[in-house]
Amino acid sequence: MVKISKEAEKLIKKFQKTEKQKEFQYDFFVDQSKYEKWEDVEIGTEGFGGREFEVKREDIDAYVECTQDENPVFNDEEFAKESPWGGLLAPPMFITPVTFWIAGTGSGSWIRTPGAINPGQKIEFYEPVREGDVLKIKSQAYDKYIKRGKRYLTYYSEITNQRDELVAKWWGTLILPFSKGEEEHKIEGAKK
């Protein structure tokens, strides 16, 4: 089992500010045996994540601080009230960490696979995300194939809010390493 270093763990804890960040299992190696494997995913299978994400102001503030996005519609209430949106919004890419948080170890957990490579994503945004929204994700195994000896997997996801309004459509593709038994994940410099 690969473990992150004590120094890395200390740094992560230093920057965890929100309730959800503190509860999030950031070490993707911990539950890797529970993640879906490329060979087990059947195209057309629906599901994804066993929980919802309630957006709190601290979640938006932490994301904005982390990304250093100075757009006042994300952090200046007075400015945002006068904007066409009438209030503060979360940055559109806020849904990326939300997806990892919702995924957990159930359907769609392959996105947390250690050693996976991200060759690209396509995201279409529809409704803005605001404090108080409750986000949920419905996904479907969309495509899987082998190209140049690498295993590609794409899921199509719809992120909706508590009013069932479409927030975003996401086609997420990863190149997944071979499953344990076929090839061990080797990470240079990692502690065992």
N, C-alpha and C positions, 0 to 999 in steps of 0.2 A: 504494500500500500504506500503510495506516495503521499508525503505530508508537506504542507507549506512550512516555511521556517518560522521560528518564534518571532524574529524581527518583522517578518511580513504580517504575521498575526497581530502583533502589537500596533503596527501602522494602520491596519484595517480597523481595529477597535478604536483608534484615536479619531478616525474620521466618520465613524458611525454615529449619526446624530438623531435619526428618527426612530420611532418605535419599530417600523418595518425593517429598517436597515439592521437593527440589533437582532431581530428574529431571523433574518435571512441567512441561510446556510451558504456562505460565500465559498467554502471549500467544496467544489464540485466533485472531488474524489470521494468524499464521505459516503454518498449514496449511489455511486456509479453502478453498482450491481443491480440497482432497481430501475435504471433508465432503460427506455426502449432501445433496442438494437436495430440497426439498419435492416438486417435480414428478417426481423420479426414484423416490421411495419407493412401493412397491407394497404395498397392504394384505395382510397375511398373511405377508409375508416375515419369516423368522426370522434371528437372528444376534445380534451385539452384542459388541464388544470382543474383542480378540485376546489378552488377558492376564488373569491372576488377581491378586488383591490379598491378600498375606499380611499379616495384622494383627500388628503389633509393638507393644510397650508404648509406644514413642516416638510411634507414630501416634495412639494413644488419648490419651496425655498432651498432645500438641500440640493435638488437637481440643478436649479439656476446657479447656485454657488459653485457647484462642481464644474459646470460647463462654462462658467464665467460669462453667461449670456446677459448682456446689459440692456436688452430690449425692455423698456419700461412697462410694456403691457404684461410682462411676467412678474414684475416686482414693485411697481409704483401704483398703489391703489387709486390715487387721485387721477393720474394720467389714464389709467386703464378704464376708469368710470367714464371718461370723456371720449374714449375710443369707440369705434364702430361695434365693438363687442360688449361694451357697457360694464366691464369688470375684468379682474385679473384672470389670466389663462395660464395653463401649463404649456411649456414649449412643446411643439408637435412630437419631437423625438423622445419625450418623457415616456411614451408607451413602450420603448425598448426595455428599460429595466423592469417595468411593470409586467411585461410578458415573462421574463425570467422568474419574477416573484410568483406569478400565478402558476407557472409550469410545475414546480415541485418535482415529484418523482412519478407522477402519473402519465397519462397520455400526453404526448408532446414533450416529455422530459429529455428526449434525444438532443434538444437544443443546449442542454447543459453538459454534453459529453466532453470530458477532458480530451484535449488534443484535436478537437474539431477545428476546421478552417472555414472561415466565412468568405465565400467567393462573391457574395452580393445579395442584396435584398431589394425588393420593390415594395414601397409603401404608398398607398393613396390615402390622403387625409380628407375627412368629411366634416365632422363636428369637432369644435374645440373641447379640450378637457379643462374642467374647472374644479376648484375646491368643492368637496361635497359629492362629486360624481362617484358612482360605484361602477368600476369597469369589470367586464367579464369577457372571456374569449371563447369563441367556438372555432375549432380548427378541423381541417380535413387533410389526411395524407394525400398530397397532390401529385407527386412524381418522385420516382427514384430510379437511378440508373448508374451505370459504371462508365466512366470516361477516363481514358489514359490510366486505367488500373485503379482509379479512385472511386469511392462510393459517395454518390450525391443523393441528398434527400431534400425534398421541398414540401413544405406544408403551406396551405392557404388558410389564413386566419381572418376572422372578422372580430374586431374589438367593438363592443357596444357599451352604452352607459345604462343607468338605471331606468331610463325612459325607453330603452330598446332602440335608441338612435344609433346609427352607424357612425362610429368615431373614426375607424380606419380599416382598410383592407391591407393585408400583409402577405406577400409571398416570400417566405423565409427559406433560404437554401443554405445547407452546410455540407461540407465534405467530411464524412465521418471516418474515423480510424477503424481498422479491422477490430472486431470484437475480441475480448480476452480469450485466450485459447488459440486463436489464429495468429495473433501478433500482440505482444505486450506493448503498452504505451511506454515509450522511452522519452524521458524529459531530461535533457542535459542539466546537471547541477541540482536536480531535485533530491531531497533527502528521503531515504526509505525508512 
